[in-house]
Amino acid sequence: MQESKSDFYASAGVDITAGYKAVELMRAHVKRTVIPGADDDIGGFGGTFVPDLAGMKEPVLVSGTDGVGTKVKLAFELDRHDTVGIDCVAMCVNDIVCCGAKPLFFLDYIACGRNIPEKIAAIVGGVAEGCVRAGCALIGGETAEHPGLMPEEEYDLAGFSVGIVDRERVLKPGSVEEGDAIIALRSSGVHSNGFSLVRKILADSHTALTDTFEELGGRPIGQVLLTPTKIYVKPILALLDAVEVRSVAHITGGGFYENIPRALPEGLGARIDKASLDVLPIFKLLAGLGNVPEREMFNVYNMGVGMTVIVPPSEADLALQVLRAAGEDAYVCGTVVRSEKRMELC
């Protein structure tokens, strides 16, 4: 690619050679994500993947796309760029596994004011780490330099993933029954939702990202907020092989009140035992700093529960054993009830 160099394009703010250097720096990260079916070559016009369809009667592809949202503003301010890529992968693959599908591959899209190869490589390093945690391959992506559209030091990050599941194993809310147990899987923190409100709370309370709090173990609040979204793919897939899973909900934007009902059929609601919930200290701190009512907190944030799984009551104990063996801090947090209220905190 040494022949491809444009002084005129560079004068407009786009450095083609920086893009080539970024790709070179990415290669080691991409190689970490190679799984059977993936081609570890990078730099072509399209990513390729050959899925293993053995044993599947009717394979169904499941796709998910998302970004990191305004959480990237914290990465700018703290000048740390190796975690938001994990968030980006997590937001996509956690949605996919809610359908019972195994993520196969991921592609990212980075738009930046100026292509700084080392920074781009750090972002992609996070994406690769997310793919490793999800067991999927990073088969391509795009870095677009947008001078004049955004400040040189800023970027935005989005991506998408594709997974696969046999049609007969697709999870559907219609299988949920009254009396089913709702199991909570602990979150790693705020994950990647509600950061516009987080930033407003910090600004209004004159809280700096470097401020430390005893309830956060003496750590700076910015460090805690930047904790990447937990990826639940491997534990959920292990659970699907061990017990009858009826429905799964990823607790993202909209919190409990929006996401848990999405995993339920009409006529049934979730009754969540508030006393059972292990609400993380960061949420209590944010609620206090911003004087945010409890109902609002549960309608915006995951409050310490990153995912819920619905199983028959007879399988709840085994489900907990499987999840805990897979490293998850899981516990029963509620029950499915017949109710016009789709979500109740009791």
Secondary structure by P-SEA (a helix, b strand, c coil): ccccccaaaaaacccaaaaaaaaaaaaaaaaaaccccccccccccbbbbbbbcccccbbbbbbbbbccccaaaaaaaacccccaaaaaaaaaaaaaacccccccbbbbbbbcccccaaaaaaaaaaaaaaaaaaccccccbbbbbbcccccccccccccbbbbbbcccccccccccccbbbbbbbbbccccccaaaaaaaaaaaacccccccccccccccaaaaaacccccaaaaaaaaaacccccccccccccccccccccccccccccccccccccccaaaaaaaaaacccaaaaaacccccccbbbbccccaaaaaaaaaaaacccccccccccccccccccc
